């Protein structure tokens, strides 16, 4: 074989030099190809107490691990020779079309994770054409969130407090500010045992100690932002100096019943979604009560450890509510667009992401949330094409097989 040295003319089309990215933040975000990549960046840049509050779950964190295993155990079954030159990721959710089959879930204390907090979340959601849910335990007011993104689809998440008048005052404020859906969370009669928070001495606002100061030294950007922006406070309640668990036990009402939920439903003019549903029986009762959506969720594994896995429960609830006007939404364990596609194929009408967007927030503020949404969008579109479907409505249970890792033990006799 005859050899020769390449000439500059020969090399020119083979070599392309990437234009350098000068912004360190943009370099970090561009290098993140998955939500797990964003999580690793977030862990490096966020003090341990704040990161662990986001990342952790209750007790042994079994519920969270099982939720993620459930998605990992999905087998996709693609169809071939379909025209997927373009795909439509939109659908009508609670009466309005959204651009993607996921929205941002309610997350408390968001400005503790990163100082842009709820404003970064709602403006990113507005840009993406997806709903944003503000938590009762948010750190930006109902009105400020509404003003920051007037074109966003905004939902308000309600915890029923022991002080019912204060709870309904929040509902009235959300109504006046233009929120169109009330998301009532029903799985917090008391706080779960969030052991990471207890071990970290997690308080609101964060308590400075020798350990927290030492942990902060390699994370100066977080502390500079924390100390030079508006002091961290709750948007919906007075200041609190105890732990998060103590706050939840102090505030939340363990006596709430289906009749209370019926009463709340009558107070709200828009759609009502109930989050924290973990059984077919309860889902059926809620549909009969007339709620607009049930959210299958075990609170991201943060309440009852070893609770049912929402993804495992999904097909049974979808079957039980077939023919009902009540939509079935899914939350807990979602870390990729593939997870979202699997949920939709399994029957979920819509999904919510919590940790996935918070990792983006901690990694890069508003730009990081945009990056998290872009990652999920690209994964959803690619997975749909590889499955041979052009719309979400074409996804069916035939496209997914749930491989068995956990199954109830058969008892003799």
WOQUIQUI-V36029 format. One record per backbone hydrogen bond with DSSP energy under -0.5 kcal/mol. CO is the residue of the C=O (numbers start at 0). NH is the residue of the N-H. If there is no record, write none. Layout:
((CO & NH) (CO & NH))
//
This chain:
((6 & 9) (6 & 10) (7 & 11) (8 & 12) (10 & 13) (10 & 14) (11 & 14) (13 & 15) (19 & 21) (22 & 26) (23 & 27) (24 & 28) (25 & 29) (26 & 30) (27 & 31) (28 & 31) (30 & 32) (33 & 37) (34 & 38) (35 & 39) (36 & 40) (37 & 41) (38 & 42) (39 & 43) (40 & 44) (41 & 45) (46 & 50) (47 & 51) (48 & 52) (49 & 53) (50 & 54) (51 & 55) (57 & 60) (60 & 64) (61 & 65) (62 & 66) (63 & 67) (64 & 68) (65 & 69) (66 & 70) (67 & 71) (68 & 72) (70 & 73) (72 & 402) (73 & 75) (74 & 400) (75 & 77) (81 & 83) (86 & 88) (87 & 391) (90 & 92) (90 & 97) (92 & 95) (95 & 92) (97 & 90) (100 & 350) (102 & 104) (102 & 352) (103 & 132) (108 & 111) (108 & 112) (109 & 112) (109 & 113) (113 & 116) (115 & 118) (115 & 119) (116 & 119) (116 & 120) (117 & 121) (118 & 122) (119 & 123) (120 & 124) (121 & 125) (122 & 126) (123 & 127) (124 & 128) (124 & 129) (128 & 98) (130 & 103) (131 & 133) (131 & 154) (133 & 156) (134 & 137) (136 & 108) (137 & 234) (137 & 235) (140 & 144) (141 & 145) (142 & 146) (143 & 147) (144 & 148) (146 & 149) (148 & 151) (151 & 153) (152 & 131) (153 & 179) (153 & 180) (154 & 133) (155 & 182) (157 & 184) (158 & 160) (159 & 252) (161 & 163) (162 & 166) (163 & 167) (164 & 168) (165 & 169) (166 & 170) (167 & 171) (168 & 172) (169 & 173) (170 & 174) (171 & 175) (172 & 176) (173 & 177) (173 & 178) (174 & 177) (179 & 270) (180 & 155) (180 & 182) (181 & 183) (181 & 272) (182 & 157) (182 & 184) (183 & 274) (191 & 193) (192 & 58) (192 & 194) (193 & 197) (194 & 198) (195 & 199) (196 & 201) (197 & 200) (201 & 243) (208 & 212) (209 & 213) (210 & 214) (211 & 215) (212 & 216) (213 & 216) (215 & 218) (218 & 222) (219 & 223) (220 & 224) (221 & 225) (222 & 226) (223 & 227) (224 & 228) (241 & 203) (242 & 246) (243 & 247) (244 & 248) (245 & 249) (246 & 250) (247 & 251) (250 & 161) (251 & 253) (252 & 255) (256 & 260) (257 & 261) (258 & 262) (259 & 263) (260 & 264) (261 & 265) (262 & 266) (263 & 266) (263 & 267) (264 & 267) (270 & 181) (271 & 291) (271 & 292) (272 & 183) (272 & 274) (273 & 294) (274 & 185) (276 & 296) (278 & 282) (279 & 283) (280 & 284) (281 & 285) (282 & 286) (283 & 287) (284 & 288) (285 & 289) (285 & 290) (286 & 289) (291 & 326) (292 & 273) (293 & 295) (293 & 328) (294 & 275) (294 & 276) (294 & 296) (295 & 330) (297 & 300) (297 & 302) (298 & 301) (300 & 57) (302 & 192) (302 & 304) (303 & 306) (307 & 309) (308 & 311) (308 & 312) (309 & 313) (310 & 314) (312 & 315) (312 & 316) (313 & 317) (314 & 318) (315 & 319) (316 & 320) (318 & 321) (320 & 323) (326 & 293) (326 & 328) (327 & 348) (327 & 349) (328 & 295) (329 & 351) (334 & 34) (335 & 339) (336 & 340) (337 & 341) (338 & 342) (339 & 343) (340 & 344) (341 & 345) (342 & 347) (343 & 346) (349 & 329) (350 & 102) (352 & 104) (353 & 356) (353 & 357) (354 & 358) (355 & 359) (356 & 360) (357 & 361) (358 & 362) (359 & 363) (360 & 364) (363 & 366) (363 & 367) (364 & 368) (365 & 369) (366 & 370) (367 & 371) (368 & 372) (369 & 373) (370 & 374) (371 & 375) (372 & 376) (373 & 377) (374 & 378) (375 & 379) (376 & 380) (377 & 381) (378 & 382) (379 & 383) (380 & 384) (381 & 385) (382 & 386) (383 & 387) (383 & 388) (384 & 387) (386 & 78) (389 & 87) (390 & 393) (391 & 394) (395 & 398) (396 & 399) (398 & 76) (400 & 74) (400 & 402) (402 & 404))
//
